[in-house]
């Protein structure tokens, strides 16, 4: 497993082959790719982009309750849930979600999971 806590940086990048990735208290852009394991990311101050890809594992992203972002999320085999109200700008079904949260999205959130659930939570 990989755990990263309380990092403030322009961008955090990570790649794991086996095991969970746990990121808490991050400030800045994020790019994480995980082949086998869950990704749990809590971002205090999102940067311009958040990219999370998981081949075999679930993804949970926690953002501030007042976050504003554009969203593209998809899973091949799993479910999706967002605590944020999403204004649909593309496709929205049980496996794909494209839309905007808030009035002035400055962050692009892109989440993909081949086999796992996707949850986007408010902090």
Steps between C-alpha positions, in 0.01 A plus 500: 500500500600862445390774739567871446377763746486881516690591184473840336653498154437618148436140401515156663547199272501137599485153350447171680488145367355317799350639820284788610590867453386731781543875462375742767521875547637573153514845343568524127454297184496121521569213261481142631502170311450171681494156341368290787361665813275778617571872480376724781584869442398791721587840356481815713577748219468352150735615227412530132453126450434178686560182299448160661513170309455157654503174307377273778378688804260765620558875508383740771566871452416746778489872418401812695123556510536826306714348223423597140619263226429337167460124523560199279469166676444148375512141613472183294392276788387687809269775621535876534379753754556872552402701807525812283212608275626446143364705211515260207697624198555162334396149585359391836412140585598231749847461342583849373469853637587820311408838637581810700484569872473862615495824306863560405680167462875551513589134558466215249420172679551184293445164670503157340471149640489181297376284786387694806269761640544878478389726786537878510437637849463841662723575797 
